[in-house]
Amino acid sequence: MFAVIKTGGKQYKVQKDSVIVVEKLAGDAGSKITFDTVLMVGDKVGTPTVDGATVSGEIVKQTRGEKVIIFKKIRRHGYRRKKGHKQDLTVVRITEIKA
């Protein structure tokens, strides 16, 4: 059985024992987390969410994504700006899907 959850403004298709990387969530490695915004469970589609459905998971680790380089340039004017950004991420292992 699979479910579609929403967290961090994005949607993820998950099933038991799958590992997903989401935007940073509060908690340390090993702590439990529950996703209440379940959009779909199996063939049951919510309007907009499925009532009473939850997805439980365990935080594996807190990490950071790859560096993204932002470079701006206006040619022939000597204008150059270079910035970098690393997004904070959380790795979550799904432990249970309750319909």
Summary of the structure (lengths in Angstrom):
residues: 99
radius of gyration: 18.3
end to end distance: 9.9
largest distance: 60.8
contacts: 253
relative contact order: 0.31
helix: 0%
strand: 64%
